[in-house]
């Protein structure tokens, strides 16, 4: 168990009670089945990468941030020409453009509910699609109004408060998530589960 702020070097938890500042540090080899993953893919951990480049594995960033200048400062220990590695940087806006929420996949039931229209995207040679516009309901209008500027999502707690204000009252606090999700789905909204707000 570690203090998250001390372990990662971020200050966002400092205002919380001490017990809420605590978390667990779990080795990646316990989180992922690396031998099984390596049966199908070429995978190394950051500490292995550092070792292969003559650096101390304990110098790995505790926040998971790739220390670009530090990690590429030394050549691979097997490189007779002693060339340092190069990196191609993928800009955030290339894979995370404004107005788009990336998801792992879109479930078929979501496509069916929204009457998904499929088309071929010639530029990327992939199949893409969209949902046709629907007439707004009172609840969907309230949810749209609750969206933060520049975002296309509403946090779960905000959605619950919107449903509560729309007449569901204390039922929102007692209801199961599936019940609330049904209300959202009936009003043209979908629930996206993430580790943190997208």
C-alpha positions as CSV (number, residue, x, y, z in Angstrom):
1,X,0.0,0.0,0.0
2,X,1.3,3.4,-0.9
3,X,0.3,7.0,-0.8
4,X,-0.9,7.7,-4.4
5,X,0.5,11.3,-4.4
6,X,3.9,10.2,-3.1
7,X,4.1,7.2,-5.4
8,X,3.0,8.9,-8.6
9,X,4.1,12.5,-7.9
10,X,0.7,14.0,-8.5
11,X,-1.1,16.3,-6.1
12,X,-4.7,15.7,-7.0
13,X,-5.4,13.5,-3.9
14,X,-3.8,15.7,-1.3
15,X,-7.1,17.4,-0.2
16,X,-8.8,14.0,0.5
17,X,-8.8,12.3,3.9
18,X,-5.6,10.3,4.3
19,X,-7.2,6.9,3.9
20,X,-8.6,8.0,0.5
21,X,-5.0,9.0,-0.6
22,X,-3.9,5.4,-0.2
23,X,-3.7,2.9,-3.0
24,X,-1.9,-0.3,-4.0
25,X,1.2,-0.7,-6.1
26,X,0.9,-4.0,-8.0
27,X,3.7,-5.3,-10.2
28,X,2.7,-5.4,-13.9
29,X,3.6,-9.1,-14.0
30,X,0.8,-9.6,-11.5
31,X,-1.7,-7.5,-13.4
32,X,-1.1,-9.1,-16.8
33,X,-0.2,-12.6,-17.8
34,X,3.0,-11.6,-19.6
35,X,4.0,-15.1,-20.7
36,X,0.7,-15.7,-22.3
37,X,0.7,-12.2,-23.9
38,X,4.2,-12.8,-25.2
39,X,3.0,-16.0,-26.9
40,X,1.2,-13.8,-29.5
41,X,2.8,-10.4,-29.3
42,X,6.2,-8.8,-28.9
43,X,6.0,-7.3,-25.5
44,X,8.5,-5.8,-23.1
45,X,7.9,-3.8,-19.9
46,X,9.4,-0.4,-19.4
47,X,11.9,-1.7,-16.9
48,X,13.0,-4.3,-19.4
49,X,13.4,-1.6,-22.0
50,X,15.5,0.4,-19.6
51,X,17.7,-2.6,-18.9
52,X,18.2,-3.2,-22.6
53,X,19.3,0.4,-23.0
54,X,21.9,0.3,-20.2
55,X,19.7,2.2,-17.7
56,X,18.7,1.4,-14.2
57,X,15.2,-0.3,-14.2
58,X,14.3,1.5,-11.0
59,X,14.5,4.8,-12.8
60,X,11.1,4.0,-14.5
61,X,8.5,6.7,-14.2
62,X,6.2,5.9,-11.3
63,X,3.3,7.7,-13.0
64,X,3.5,5.6,-16.2
65,X,4.5,8.6,-18.2
66,X,7.0,7.8,-20.9
67,X,10.0,10.0,-20.2
68,X,10.9,10.5,-23.8
69,X,14.2,12.3,-23.5
70,X,15.5,10.0,-20.6
71,X,14.3,6.7,-22.1
72,X,15.9,7.4,-25.5
73,X,19.2,8.8,-24.2
74,X,21.1,5.5,-24.5
75,X,21.5,3.0,-27.4
76,X,20.4,-0.5,-27.2
77,X,23.2,-2.6,-25.4
78,X,23.4,-4.8,-28.5
79,X,23.8,-2.0,-31.0
80,X,27.4,-2.0,-32.3
81,X,26.9,1.4,-33.9
82,X,25.7,3.0,-30.6
83,X,22.7,4.7,-32.3
84,X,20.2,6.1,-29.9
85,X,16.6,5.1,-30.5
86,X,14.2,7.4,-32.4
87,X,10.6,7.9,-31.7
88,X,7.7,9.0,-33.8
89,X,5.3,11.1,-31.8
90,X,1.6,10.6,-32.4
91,X,-0.1,13.8,-31.6
92,X,-3.2,13.6,-29.3
93,X,-5.5,15.3,-31.8
94,X,-4.6,12.7,-34.5
95,X,-6.2,9.8,-32.6
96,X,-8.4,11.8,-30.1
97,X,-10.0,14.5,-32.2
98,X,-12.4,17.0,-30.7
99,X,-16.0,15.9,-30.7
100,X,-15.1,12.2,-30.7
101,X,-15.2,9.7,-27.8
102,X,-13.1,6.7,-28.5
103,X,-14.4,3.3,-27.3
104,X,-13.2,-0.2,-27.5
105,X,-16.2,-1.3,-29.7
106,X,-19.9,-0.4,-30.1
107,X,-22.1,-3.3,-28.9
108,X,-24.7,-4.6,-31.4
109,X,-27.6,-3.8,-28.9
110,X,-26.4,-0.2,-28.9
111,X,-26.4,-0.1,-32.7
112,X,-29.9,-1.7,-32.8
113,X,-31.3,0.8,-30.3
114,X,-30.0,3.8,-32.2
115,X,-30.8,2.4,-35.7
116,X,-27.1,2.6,-36.6
117,X,-26.5,3.4,-40.3
118,X,-23.4,1.9,-41.8
119,X,-21.2,3.2,-44.6
120,X,-17.8,2.6,-46.1
121,X,-15.1,5.1,-45.3
122,X,-12.9,5.2,-48.4
123,X,-10.2,7.4,-46.8
124,X,-9.4,4.8,-44.1
125,X,-10.7,1.7,-46.0
126,X,-12.8,0.8,-43.0
127,X,-16.5,0.5,-42.3
128,X,-17.9,3.4,-40.3
129,X,-21.4,4.6,-39.4
130,X,-23.6,7.0,-37.5
131,X,-26.8,7.3,-35.7
132,X,-29.6,9.2,-37.4
133,X,-30.9,12.2,-35.5
134,X,-33.8,11.6,-33.2
135,X,-36.4,14.0,-31.9
136,X,-35.3,15.3,-28.4
137,X,-37.2,14.3,-25.3
138,X,-37.4,16.4,-22.2
139,X,-34.8,14.2,-20.5
140,X,-32.5,14.1,-23.5
141,X,-32.7,17.9,-23.7
142,X,-31.9,18.2,-20.0
143,X,-28.9,15.9,-20.4
144,X,-27.6,17.8,-23.4
145,X,-27.8,21.0,-21.3
146,X,-25.8,19.4,-18.5
147,X,-22.9,18.5,-20.8
148,X,-19.7,20.5,-20.0
149,X,-18.5,22.8,-22.8
150,X,-16.5,21.0,-25.4
151,X,-17.6,17.5,-24.2
152,X,-20.0,15.1,-25.6
153,X,-20.6,13.1,-22.4
154,X,-22.3,13.6,-19.1
155,X,-20.8,12.1,-15.9
156,X,-22.9,9.4,-14.2
157,X,-23.6,11.4,-11.1
158,X,-24.7,14.4,-13.2
159,X,-27.0,12.1,-15.2
160,X,-28.5,10.8,-12.0
161,X,-29.1,14.3,-10.8
162,X,-30.8,15.2,-14.1
163,X,-33.0,12.2,-13.8
164,X,-33.9,13.1,-10.2
165,X,-34.8,16.7,-11.3
166,X,-36.9,15.3,-14.2
167,X,-39.3,13.8,-11.7
168,X,-37.7,10.5,-10.7
169,X,-36.8,12.0,-7.3
170,X,-35.6,9.6,-4.6
171,X,-36.2,6.6,-7.0
172,X,-32.8,7.6,-8.5
173,X,-30.9,6.9,-5.3
174,X,-32.7,3.6,-4.6
175,X,-32.6,2.3,-8.2
176,X,-30.1,-0.1,-9.7
177,X,-27.9,1.2,-12.5
178,X,-29.7,-1.1,-14.9
179,X,-33.0,0.8,-14.2
180,X,-31.3,4.2,-14.8
181,X,-29.6,2.9,-17.9
182,X,-33.0,1.8,-19.2
183,X,-34.3,5.4,-18.8
184,X,-31.3,6.8,-20.5
185,X,-31.5,4.4,-23.4
186,X,-35.2,5.1,-23.8
187,X,-34.3,8.8,-24.3
188,X,-31.6,8.2,-26.8
189,X,-28.6,8.1,-24.5
190,X,-26.0,5.3,-24.0
191,X,-23.9,4.4,-20.9
192,X,-20.2,4.3,-21.4
193,X,-18.1,2.8,-18.6
194,X,-14.5,4.0,-18.3
195,X,-11.9,4.1,-15.6
196,X,-12.0,7.9,-15.7
197,X,-14.1,10.5,-17.4
198,X,-13.3,10.7,-21.1
